[in-house]
Amino acid sequence: MVNKTPYTHILLWILVCTELDVQALVCKYSEACTLPCYFTRGSGIVIHWQKIPWNTIVHSFYHNQDQLRSQNEQYRGRTSIFKDEFANGNASLLLRDIRMADEGTYQCYISTNQGNNEAHVNVEVKAPIRSLSLVYNSVTEELTCSSRDIYPKPSLRWTASHNDAAPTQNDTQLNKEGLYSVTSTLRIPHDQNATEQYICTIVSSGDQTWEGSWKKQESIQSLETQTAVIPCNISENHQEFTLIWSVMRDGNLSTVVEYQSSTKTSLNSLDNARVDEERINTGDGSLILQNLRSSNEGTYTCKYTASGVTHFIQTDLNIALVCRYSEACTLPCDFTPGSRIVIHWQKIPRDIIVHSFYHEQDQLGSQNEQYRGRTSIFKEELDNGNASLLLRDIRMADKGTYHCYVSTDQRKNEAYVTVEVKAPIRSLSLVYNSVTEELTCSSRDIYPEPSLRWTASHDDAAPTQNDTQLNKEGLYSVTSTLRIPHDQNATEQYICTIVSSGDQTWEGSWKKQESIQSLETQTAVIPCNISENHQEFTLIWSVMRDGNLTTVVEYQSSTKISLNSLDNARVDEERINTGDGSLILQNLRSSNEGTYTCKYTASGVTHFIQTDLNIGSQNEQYRGRTSIFKEELDNGNASLLLRDIRMADKGTYHCYVSTDQRKNEAHVTVEVKAPIRSLSLVYNSVTEELTCSSRDIYPKPSLRWTASHNDAAPTQNDTQLNKEGLYSVTSTLRIPHDQNATEQYICTIVSSGDQTWEGSWKKQESIQSLETQTAVIPCNISENHQEFTLIWSVMRDGNLSTVVEYQSSTKTSLNSLDNARVDEERINTGDGSLILQNLRSSNEGTYTCKYTASGVTHFIQTDLNIGGDP
């Protein structure tokens, strides 16, 4: 028998082959492409892919495996067939990383026990346009449009929105692999306006087009620390696109922000740069630069790329260096380090000499008089290429543009720095004249020109006089007077706001509190509660008496020490950082009487709180809350009944009694406690979180979680102290998604060690029922209390309503639903189940059984689902 190899079949097939149908296929350069070939299913499969007419072996398969020893080198590692598709008669070839040389006709030969099949595929390779670049050269004033790796040969044309666009040069090149690159340069008129748009269109193979546009917008001028918004408005509407912001600075191009529509995420390379991701899909890709610094200056380009389009919008951002009046400021200038350093700083355009350095020393003989004694350079930094100028005691006349010239044995360097001078608001004064009943707000030495406005917490505030003055140095002062109504109440607050340059604000408030009545030898506490929260602040207490203003206490947060001018006056330094700056006057004497002012000053705010202290009458905070037992006086009982106890009542009380027999004194120290009176457990089914909370507690409570089966780790704990000195405590626990119906979560709140409240929460299995039937929702409580409350409520469509409320003290229940009740005989045995008779669809919802007794609150939650008629 003659042993025939698979190649014998190929030879015979070639000898008898006649003209066959050829399938045309277009493959994309560098991508993968599938050449189709199908056959009649059978066994003993032999597959040969060849490229004709040279019979180049592309891929072979027989003896149940790939046979690649004879594969042509140019296809090595780029071919595969779909073996898992043989059963479907599929012998198609996957050709990866398509090259221009892959063009041509391919033969597919298949032999099985069922017969032979063949197919021809003619492959045409195209290299579509994948990108387009538009680069503007500001020196030559030329715009270059280019693209590369294209096939067939592309064409390029320019258009402009208003003017004719004639390229100065066109160039099309063919590389060794058979791919085209195309480049064209366009001369941009020097006086082109910000609305002119230049469009470069590249076309390949008639049906494939890429359009690029370039536009130069008006420059943006801004200042350090401000926010700049650089517009990028795109009229295109694509589902898939990329937006890239880049900046050119000192010849270096760097990416600032890159946004991908496919992932809806942006990557920011600058910490103060971002795009508005909500607005970007509406065509607004503007770049937002916050808290500007000099390094943000440069030429910004917004590049928008989608299928077939690339748009470039270019904008110059110029940032002036902001120097503060009367402070020192550094004008930056870098150079290439070298020897024989010569530095000249001048103010242009008049070439005023600011500072010079050469022969290794300062040369100040020609220095302008206005800069005498105020300039220096950092000589120790010269070896690092730093020629920056330190300008001290900044004046308004210093604003302008400065030129830095540096020459070394290496090269010459130049830089320009634009200086803007600001005189920020450093203080604000609010003075009340009790005779004229006028409140005057003022501030001075400000630039730019400030504005002032009044607001009041309840009433309109109309100033009687406004005055803004400009002094010889170019600094503004502003003053405004407000008439205070004679009958203004103690809750009224007047606010004076001064604004300069839009982003610099100082707010001052003034408030007159209720007068305080007290007695000699007693202690008076004059409140000063500040809601501000600053790390650095000053608190000053002063008193006006007989027309003389005297400082009483001054507290500096930076040193945490207070200076007391009165021996019986102090502030509580532990409480002052919580916002309580109250003044404590002990062992009062008549000389302590007067009008006290608490002045709180931090960055951008000054608050004044004024209080009259009258000595000889009952303190206001005890008004209407005290009495003595007059009927007991004959028995020697001078005890005080203090009603409606408040946290502020804690402290030491002095009792002084004088009779014709003798004098008696006693001291009573009062401690105030606010016991836990309730506990709330609320489950949020959306976030799957259980929140435990209680409020109005003292001393400070602690909270812990436990669970009947699992560990219970809260996701959030929060303890807050209110103005009255009472604590609220809140803790949130993440409930596992797969928690079972036997799991019980327990929240325990403890205050002062001996006072505890325990709350539990449990989610039972849902109950399924039908309309008109009866549903019993269980609520079994193992507690045994004489006094308790049982409340059933239901949550439906976001609304919570009470269903049944039972009070053990009266042994009665109040039913809000006509078909709902509890069994009052069984309820005292621990069965508080809810009975819903003759169900209707409106009864569906989430039911909660809340059992409350002394020190305990239990919540049991059950979903009730109601179907249609049975």
TORMAR-891442 format. One record per residue (C-alpha): x, z, y. Coordinates in steps of 0.25 Angstrom, whole numbers, plus 5000, padded with zeros to 4 digits. Last residue first. Example, Ala and Ser with C-alpha at 12.3 -4.5 7.8 and 13.67 -1.06 7.14 Angstrom:
TORMAR-891442
505550294996/504950314982/
END
This chain:
TORMAR-891442
477051915133/476851865148/478151845156/479451925155/479852045162/481352095163/481552245166/483052275169/483452425167/484252525176/484452665173/484952755185/485252905184/485452995195/485953135193/486353255202/484953315203/484053215198/483853065199/483352965189/483352815193/482752715183/483052575188/482252455185/482852305186/481652205188/480452155182/479152225186/478652105194/478452025182/477352115177/477352225167/476052295163/476752435162/478052475167/478552615161/479852665167/480652765158/480952905164/481152965151/481953095153/480953195147/480453215161/480053075162/479153075150/477953135156/478053055168/478152925161/478552825171/477752725178/477652575182/476452485182/475952515196/477352505202/477852605213/477552725204/477752865210/478052975199/477653115199/478253245192/478353305206/479853355204/480153255193/479953145204/479653005198/479852875205/479352735199/479552595203/480452595215/480852465221/482152385222/482152245227/483252145223/482252055216/481752175207/482452315206/481552415200/481552565203/481252685194/481452825200/481552955193/481753085201/482253215195/482053365196/482053445183/483153375177/483553335163/484353205162/484353115150/483653005158/482952895150/482452775159/481852665150/481052555156/479652545149/479052405150/477552375148/476952235146/476152155155/477352065158/478452065148/479652145145/481152145144/481952275147/483452265151/484352355144/484752475153/485752485164/486252625167/486652705179/487052855180/487152945192/487853075193/487853165205/488853285206/489053405215/490153505210/491453435214/491153415229/490453285226/490353205213/489653075210/489453025196/489152885192/488752855178/488552725171/487752715159/487952605148/486852595137/486352465142/487652395140/488652355151/489052205149/489252175164/490052295166/489552375178/490552385189/490452515196/490252545211/490552675218/489952735230/490152865237/489552915250/490153025258/489653115269/490453145282/489353105292/490052975296/490052935281/491152945271/491252835260/491652835246/491852705239/492152665224/492152525219/492252455205/491952585198/492552605184/491652645173/492252655159/491152615149/490252695140/489352795147/489952755161/490652845171/490852825186/491352925196/491052965210/491753065220/491053125232/491653175245/491053305249/489953265253/488953165250/488053075258/488052955248/487952915234/488352795226/488452725213/488552575212/488452495199/489052355199/488552225192/488852145204/487452075203/486752195195/487052295206/486852435201/486552545210/486752695207/486452795218/486652945218/485953055225/486053185232/487553205231/487853335239/488253335254/489153455257/489353525270/490353645271/490153745281/491153845285/490453975292/491154055302/490654195306/490654265319/490054395324/489954465337/489454605339/488254705341/487654645353/487654505346/488654385345/488654285333/489654175331/489554085319/490653985318/490353865309/491453795300/491353655296/490353565289/489153525298/489653375300/489253355286/487853375290/486853495287/485453465291/485153615295/486153725299/485553855299/486453955305/486654105301/486554205312/485954315302/486154455308/484854505302/484154505316/484654365317/483854325304/482554275311/483454185320/483954115308/484854015315/484653865318/485453735317/485153585315/484453545328/485753515335/486953545326/487653405329/487353425344/488253555345/487453665351/487753695366/488853765374/489953655374/489553515378/490353405372/490053265377/490453145368/491053015370/491452915359/492452805363/492952695354/494052605356/494252485347/495252365345/496352435338/495952585338/495452685348/494452805346/494152875359/493253005357/492753055371/492353195374/491553235386/491753375390/491653525385/492953575378/493153665390/491953755386/492653795373/492453745359/493153815347/493453685340/493253545346/493353435335/493353295339/492753185330/493653075326/492853045313/493152895309/493752925295/495152935301/494753045310/494253135298/495653185294/496153205309/494953285312/495053285327/495453405336/495053495348/495253645350/496653635356/496353525365/497353415367/497453375353/498353265348/497953205335/498853155323/498653045313/499852975318/499252825318/497852885319/498152945333/497253055337/497053105352/496253235355/495753295368/496153195378/495653245392/494853175402/494553255415/493253235423/492753375420/492953355405/493153225398/493653245384/494553155376/494653125361/495653015357/495652945343/496752835341/496652725330/497552655319/496952645305/495652595311/494252625305/493152625316/491852705314/492252815324/491552945324/491953035336/491153165335/491353285344/491453405335/491253535342/491753675337/491153805342/491853905351/491053855363/489753785360/489353645357/488553525362/488953385359/488453275367/487953155360/488953035359/489352935370/489852805364/490952715369/491552595361/492752505363/493052375356/494352295358/494352145354/495452045352/495051915345/494351845356/495451845366/495051975372/493752055368/493352195374/492152265368/491452385374/490552455365/489452565369/488952655359/487552715359/487352825349/487352945359/486252885367/486352815381/485352885391/486152855403/486452705399/487952675400/488252575410/489452485405/490752455413/491752345409/493252325411/494152215407/495652205410/496452075409/497852045409/498551925416/499752005422/499052005436/497852075430/496552005426/495252085427/493952095419/492752175425/491352195419/490352285425/488952345422/489152315407/487852285399/487752355386/486452335378/486052455370/486152505356/487652495351/488152445365/488952325368/489952295379/490752165381/492152145387/492952015387/494452005388/495351905395/496551865386/497251965388/497052115391/497752215399/496452305401/495252365394/493952425400/492552485396/491852565406/490652655402/489652685414/488752805416/489152815430/489452965429/489752965414/490852865416/491252815402/492552755399/492852645388/494352595388/494852485379/496252475373/497352365369/496552235372/497552125368/498452065379/498751925373/499851835376/499951695370/501351645366/501551495362/502851485354/503651365353/504851335344/506151265344/507351255335/508751185336/509651165325/510751225316/511851265327/510651345333/509651315344/508351385346/507251355357/505951435358/504951385367/503851485372/502351445376/501551535384/501151675386/502151775392/501451785405/500451885399/501551975396/502252015382/503052145383/504152085374/504451945369/505251935356/505751795354/505951735341/507251665337/507251685322/508151595314/508551705304/509951725311/509151745324/508451865318/509351975323/509351915337/507851935338/507551875352/507251955364/506251955376/505652045386/506752095395/506651975405/505451885400/504851875414/506151845421/506451715413/507751725405/508851645411/509951755409/509351795396/510351745386/510151825373/511451825364/512051745353/512651635363/511151605364/509851675367/508751645377/507451705381/506251675389/506751555398/505551495405/505451345401/504351315410/503451255399/503751345391/504351485389/505751485384/506551545372/507951495370/508751525358/510251475355/510851505342/512251465339/512151485324/510951445315/509551485310/508451385311/507451435321/506251525322/505451565335/504351665336/503951735349/503851885346/502951965355/503152105361/501952175368/501452185382/500352075380/500252035365/500851905361/500051795354/500851685348/500051555350/499651475338/499551325337/498751265326/498851115325/497751045317/497750935306/496450885298/496850805286/495750745277/495950695263/494850615256/494650545242/494250665234/494450785243/495550835252/495450915265/496750935272/496751035284/498051025291/498651135300/499851105310/500551235313/500351385318/500051485308/501451545309/501051595323/499951695317/498451675317/497551795312/496651695305/496851545302/495551485298/495651335292/494451255294/493951185281/492551165287/491851055278/490651135273/491451165261/492551235269/491451325276/491351435264/492851425261/493251455276/494751425276/495851525277/497151555284/497751695287/498451715274/499051575274/499151505260/497651515258/497151455245/495651425246/494551425235/493251345233/493851305219/493451165220/493451165235/494951195235/495451255248/496951265252/497451345264/498751345272/499651245265/501051235271/501751115278/503051145285/503651075297/503551195306/502151215302/501151125295/499951195290/499051165278/497551175275/497051115262/495651085259/495351025245/494050955241/493050945230/491550945233/491750855245/491050835258/491950785269/491750815284/492950905284/493151005296/494551065297/494651155309/495751255311/495251395314/496151495321/496051645320/496851725330/498051815327/499051725334/498351625344/497751495343/497751345347/497151235338/497651095339/496550985340/496350915326/497250805320/496450725310/496850655297/495950585287/496250545272/495450445264/495650415249/495050295243/494850245229/493950125226/494750015231/495950035222/496650125232/496150165246/496850255256/496150295269/496850365280/495950425291/496450475305/495450565312/495450575328/494650695333/495850775337/496350665347/497450575345/498450575357/499750545349/499050435341/499250445326/500150345320/499750315306/500650315294/500250255280/500750285266/500250235252/500850275239/500650185227/500850215212/501550115202/502450215195/503650175203/502950195216/502150095225/502250115240/501150085251/501650105266/500850095279/501450115293/501050135307/499550145303/498550095313/497350195315/496350145325/495750255333/494450345332/494250395318/495550335313/495750245301/496950215292/497050125279/497750145266/497850055254/498150095240/498850025228/498150055215/498650165212/499050285221/500150385219/500250415234/499450435247/499850435262/499350445276/500350475287/499950515301/501050485312/501250565325/502750555323/503050695325/501650745321/501750685308/500350685301/500150675286/498950625279/499050625264/498050565254/497750615240/497350565226/497250415228/496950365214/498050315205/497450215196/497850175182/497050055175/497050075160/496449965151/495950025138/495849945125/495149985112/495349985097/494650025085/494950015070/494250045058/493450155051/494650225044/495150235058/496050155068/496050165083/496850075093/496750095108/497449995117/497850025131/497849925143/498649955155/498950055166/499750175161/500950135169/500150195182/500250335175/499050415169/499450565167/498650575154/498150465144/497050515135/496750415125/495450385118/495250385103/493850435103/493050405090/492150535092/492950605080/494250565087/493850645099/494650775096/495850685095/495750645110/496950565112/498250605120/499150535129/500150575140/501350645133/502050515131/501350395137/502550335144/503350355131/502550265123/502050335110/502750295097/502950445093/501550485098/500650485085/499550585088/498950645076/497850625065/498750525057/498650435069/498650435084/499450355094/499650355109/500150255120/500950155112/501350045121/500749915114/501449835125/500149755129/499549865128/499550015129/499350075115/498450185110/498450205095/497450285087/497350295071/496250385065/496250395050/494750435051/493550375058/492750365071/492550225077/493450215089/493550255104/494550225115/494550275129/495850295138/495750435144/496550455157/497350575162/497750575177/499150535184/498550405188/497050385186/496550295174/495650175175/495150125162/494749985158/494249965143/494749835137/493949755127/494749685117/495449545116/495949525101/496749615093/497149565079/498649575079/498549705088/497649775077/498549735066/499749795073/498949925077/498449945063/499849935058/500250045068/499350145061/500350135049/500050045036/500650095023/500549975014/500050005000/
END
